[in-house]
């Protein structure tokens, strides 16, 4: 299910790009009423430009968020359009693929269940799924707060400066 579509699709790409930037510039944790949410970008990133019919460039395996090609994509004006995200709260962790264009979620791995089998297991899995969606919603709300703040206009320049610094660091070694 796509939550953002049409004219609002860009918000999902901006969200994923912001999330990546925030995980690299902080501790990778975000505040939440039930305890902090730890976030890491995992083994899949896909970039796309805002142009119509733009081709997608995907990076897989290892740590693509830390590779030269990812930062070069930002410097070329592309935004993160798909990302496998790992996030955790307390002892529970999730992994999911988020597509920026529609803010759709797929291939979600849920925390290990606390129960063995039966109806309790089904309820536990549904609860884990609902809790994971609530955490993603919380991250998106934090993004929207920033998106509507005075800090947003400088964010693109901050991303470009960050990417330039990363590229020059890699090229110097």
C-alpha positions as CSV (number, residue, x, y, z in Angstrom):
1,X,0.0,0.0,0.0
2,X,1.3,3.4,-1.0
3,X,0.9,6.1,1.6
4,X,2.3,8.9,-0.5
5,X,1.6,9.2,-4.2
6,X,1.3,11.6,-7.0
7,X,2.5,15.1,-6.1
8,X,3.5,14.0,-2.6
9,X,5.8,11.1,-3.7
10,X,8.9,13.3,-3.3
11,X,8.3,13.4,0.5
12,X,9.2,9.7,0.8
13,X,12.5,10.2,-1.1
14,X,13.3,13.2,1.1
15,X,12.4,11.1,4.2
16,X,14.8,8.3,3.3
17,X,17.6,10.8,2.4
18,X,17.0,12.7,5.7
19,X,17.0,9.4,7.6
20,X,20.3,8.4,6.1
21,X,21.8,11.8,6.9
22,X,20.6,11.7,10.5
23,X,21.9,8.2,11.1
24,X,25.4,9.3,9.9
25,X,25.4,12.6,11.8
26,X,24.1,11.4,15.2
27,X,24.1,8.3,17.3
28,X,21.6,6.7,15.0
29,X,18.9,7.0,17.6
30,X,15.7,8.9,17.5
31,X,13.4,9.9,20.4
32,X,10.2,8.0,21.1
33,X,7.8,7.9,24.0
34,X,8.5,4.2,24.7
35,X,12.2,4.6,24.4
36,X,14.7,5.6,21.7
37,X,14.6,4.0,18.2
38,X,17.9,2.9,16.9
39,X,18.2,3.0,13.1
40,X,20.7,1.7,10.6
41,X,20.6,1.6,6.8
42,X,21.3,-2.0,5.8
43,X,22.4,-3.8,2.6
44,X,20.3,-2.2,-0.1
45,X,20.0,1.4,-1.3
46,X,18.5,2.7,-4.5
47,X,18.8,6.2,-5.8
48,X,16.7,8.2,-8.3
49,X,16.6,11.8,-9.5
50,X,13.5,13.9,-9.5
51,X,13.3,13.9,-13.2
52,X,10.4,12.1,-14.8
53,X,11.2,8.5,-16.1
54,X,14.6,8.7,-14.3
55,X,16.5,5.4,-14.0
56,X,17.2,4.0,-10.6
57,X,20.7,3.1,-9.4
58,X,20.9,0.4,-6.8
59,X,23.7,-0.6,-4.4
60,X,23.5,-4.0,-2.8
61,X,25.4,-6.0,-0.3
62,X,27.9,-5.0,2.4
63,X,27.4,-1.4,3.6
64,X,26.3,0.6,0.6
65,X,25.5,3.6,2.8
66,X,29.3,3.9,3.4
67,X,30.5,3.6,-0.2
68,X,31.7,6.1,-2.7
69,X,28.9,5.4,-5.2
70,X,26.2,6.4,-2.7
71,X,27.8,9.8,-2.0
72,X,28.4,10.3,-5.7
73,X,24.6,9.7,-6.3
74,X,23.9,12.5,-3.8
75,X,26.3,14.8,-5.5
76,X,24.6,14.0,-8.9
77,X,21.4,15.3,-7.4
78,X,19.8,11.9,-6.7
79,X,17.8,11.1,-3.6
80,X,17.4,7.8,-1.8
81,X,14.3,6.1,-3.2
82,X,14.5,2.6,-1.6
83,X,16.4,1.4,1.4
84,X,16.5,-1.6,3.7
85,X,16.3,-0.2,7.2
86,X,17.0,-2.0,10.4
87,X,15.5,-0.4,13.4
88,X,15.2,-1.4,17.1
89,X,13.6,-0.4,20.3
90,X,14.7,-2.0,23.5
91,X,15.3,-5.7,22.8
92,X,13.1,-5.8,19.7
93,X,14.4,-5.2,16.2
94,X,12.8,-5.1,12.7
95,X,14.2,-5.0,9.2
96,X,12.2,-3.7,6.3
97,X,12.5,-2.3,2.7
98,X,11.0,1.1,2.4
99,X,10.2,2.6,-1.0
100,X,10.3,6.3,-1.0
101,X,8.0,7.0,-3.9
102,X,4.9,5.7,-2.1
103,X,6.4,5.3,1.3
104,X,5.4,1.6,0.9
105,X,6.9,-1.1,3.1
106,X,7.8,-4.6,2.1
107,X,9.9,-7.6,3.0
108,X,9.6,-6.9,6.7
109,X,11.4,-9.1,9.2
110,X,9.8,-9.0,12.6
111,X,11.4,-9.5,16.1
112,X,11.6,-13.0,17.4
113,X,8.3,-13.9,19.0
114,X,8.0,-14.2,22.7
115,X,5.5,-17.1,22.4
116,X,5.8,-20.6,21.0
117,X,2.8,-21.3,18.7
118,X,-0.9,-21.1,18.3
119,X,-3.3,-18.2,18.5
120,X,-0.9,-16.3,20.8
121,X,1.8,-16.5,18.1
122,X,-0.5,-14.9,15.5
123,X,-1.5,-12.2,17.9
124,X,2.2,-11.6,18.9
125,X,3.2,-11.3,15.2
126,X,0.4,-8.9,14.4
127,X,1.4,-6.8,17.4
128,X,5.0,-6.8,16.3
129,X,3.9,-5.7,12.8
130,X,1.7,-2.9,14.2
131,X,4.5,-1.8,16.6
132,X,7.0,-1.6,13.8
133,X,4.7,0.5,11.6
134,X,4.2,2.8,14.6
135,X,7.9,3.3,14.9
136,X,8.2,4.1,11.2
137,X,5.3,6.5,11.6
138,X,7.2,8.2,14.5
139,X,10.3,8.6,12.4
140,X,8.3,10.0,9.5
141,X,6.6,12.5,11.9
142,X,10.0,13.6,13.1
143,X,11.0,14.1,9.5
144,X,7.9,16.2,8.8
145,X,8.6,18.4,11.8
146,X,12.1,19.1,10.5
147,X,10.7,19.5,6.9
148,X,8.4,22.2,8.1
149,X,11.1,23.9,10.3
150,X,13.4,26.8,9.5
151,X,16.3,24.2,9.2
152,X,14.9,22.6,6.1
153,X,16.0,25.1,3.4
154,X,19.6,24.4,4.3
155,X,19.3,20.7,4.3
156,X,20.1,20.1,0.6
157,X,23.3,22.1,1.0
158,X,24.1,20.1,4.2
159,X,23.7,16.9,2.3
160,X,25.9,18.0,-0.5
161,X,28.6,19.2,1.9
162,X,28.5,15.9,3.7
163,X,28.7,14.0,0.4
164,X,31.6,16.1,-0.8
165,X,33.5,15.5,2.5
166,X,32.9,11.8,2.3
167,X,34.0,11.6,-1.4
168,X,37.2,13.6,-0.7
169,X,38.0,11.4,2.4
170,X,37.7,8.3,0.2
171,X,39.7,9.8,-2.6
172,X,42.5,11.0,-0.3
173,X,43.1,7.4,0.9
